[in-house]
Amino acid sequence: MIGTTARSLLSVSLLAVLAGCNSSSPTSGLPGAAPAATAQAEPTPVVQAFCPPVVMREETAIHRAYARGGQDNPEKLMYQASLADATRACTANETTITINVVAQGRIVAGPAVSAGQVNLPVLVEVVDGENVIYSQSVSFPVELPTAGTQFVFSKPDVQIPNAQGGASRFTRVRLGFDTGSKR
């Protein structure tokens, strides 16, 4: 009987110790200790947004530069540049979507080439349906060797308004060369 009582007391004591170990406050369960305060964590708002895809403007995806007075003369072609694969990454807050537009390009030397730096007129537009909501022409410097080279264009600061749920599903980033003509 004494063995059973001792085992029962030991079991109750062990449970009391374990219950004290599982408390959220190191002083809970101690005599005179204040009850532990339960802190309610504020939920962190989550901003989600649709990241518009990048499309190439087919009619302006190639840019040719000619020597003075040689427009459309193949013998006076200095270089030809083209844009190919493009991608984007977006970050958003409650009011703005910031798009980092990146595209692969290639520049090929023509018969009238002069090695050195050239500035390519890259046009970045964001359209929602047919409405242009962002447009900027970027003078992008590329070092042109006599044979030609590849380059990576990056425009990390394209900003558009962020509506609830992100940009419209009709929003697109259009990329091409600025021809200076009406678009």
N, C-alpha and C positions, 0 to 999 in steps of 0.2 A: 504494500500500500504506500509506503514511504517512497519507494522507487517510482511509482506511478505519479505521485504528487510532485516529486522532484522533476520528473520529465515534463509534466504539465507546466510547472513554473518556468522551467527552462525554455519551453516552446513559446510561452506567452512573453517572456523576456526577449527572446530572439525576434519575435514579431514586432515588439515595441521598438527595438533597435533598428530593424529594417524599415519600419514606418518612418522613423526619424531620418534615415538616410535618403529617403525618397522625397523629402519636403523640398520646397523651392527656396527656403531661407535657411541659412546655417543656424539661426537662433530659434527657429520654430520648434516647438515641443519642449523648450526649456521653461522652467518656472519663471513667471514675470515677463516673458518675452511678448512683444506686440505681435499681432497677427501679420502675416506676410501680405504686402500690398501686391495686387495683381495688376501689372502694367499692360495696358491695351496698346499694341503697336498700331500706328496709323498705316493703312495700306498705301503702298507706293503706286501712284498712277502709272498706267502703262499706255504709251502712245504707240499706236500702230498706224501704218500708212501704206497705201499702194505705191510701189516704186515704178514710175512709168518706164516702159522699154525704150530703147534707142533704135531709131530707124534711119537709114541713109536716104538722103535726097538723091535719087538716081540721076536727076538732071544736073546736079552739081557735085557729084562724088569724085569728079576728075577736074583738075585745074592745070591749065597749060600756060606757061609764060614764054613770051617771044621777045627777041631782041627788038630794039626800037625800029619801027617801020616794017616789021616782018609779021604782022598779025596773020595767022592761019597759013604761013609759009613754013613747010616742014624743015627747010634748010635754016630757018631763023629760030627754031625751037630751042630755048635754053634748058627747060626742064618740064617734066610732066609729073604731077603729084596725084596720088589717089588715096582715098580712105577706104578701109575694108572693115574687118570685124570690130564691133564696138560693144561695150558693156557699160554698166552703171552700178553705183552703190548709193543707197539713200540713208539719210538719218533724218529724224523728224522730232519736232516738239509740238506743242499744242497749236502753234500758229504757222509754222514754216516747215517745208520739206527741202532739205539741201541735197542736191544730186551731184555726185562725182561722176562725170562723163569721161570715159576712156576709150580711145580708138587706136587701132593699128593703122599705120600709113606707110606708103612707099613713095620715094621720089627717084625718078630716073632722069639721067642727064640726056640732053639733046645735042645736036651737032653744034649749036652756038653756046655751049655751056661755059660758064665762068665759075670755077670752084670757089667756095666760100659760103657765107651764111645767107640764106634766103628767108624771107618772112612769108609764111603761107596764111592766106586770109580764111580762117576756119569760121564758119557760121554755126552757132549753137542756138537752136530755137526750142521752146517748149510750147506745144499746141494742145488745146483741149477742143477736140472736134476740129473746127476750122479757125477757131479763135487763137491768136498768138498771145500767150501770157508771159513769155520771156523771149528775148532775142538779143544776142550779143555777137558781134564779130570780133574774133580774137586774132591778133597778128602773132602767129606761132613761129618762133625761130627754129630753123633746121640747118644743120651744117651739111652742105652739099659737096661731097667729093666728086671728082670728075666722072666716076662710074655710076653714082647713085647710092641710095641707102634706104634703110627702113627707119621708121620713127614711131614713137608712141605719143599721141596727143592726150593731154589730160586737162580738164576744166573742173576743178574740185568744188567750186562755189556757186553752182547754179541753184538759185533759191526761188521757190514758188509757194503760194499759199497752201496751207494744209487744212482742208475741210474735214469734217467728221468722217472718219474712215479712210482718210488719205485723199489723194488726187482722184479725179474721175477716171473710170476705166477707159475713157476715150482720150486720155492724156498721153502724149508721146513726146519724146525728145527727138528732134530732127537734127541731123548732122550733115554738113556738106561744106563746100567752099563758097565764100561770099563772092558772087559775080558782079555785085554792084547794081544789078538790074532789079526791077520791082519783082517781088516774090508773090 
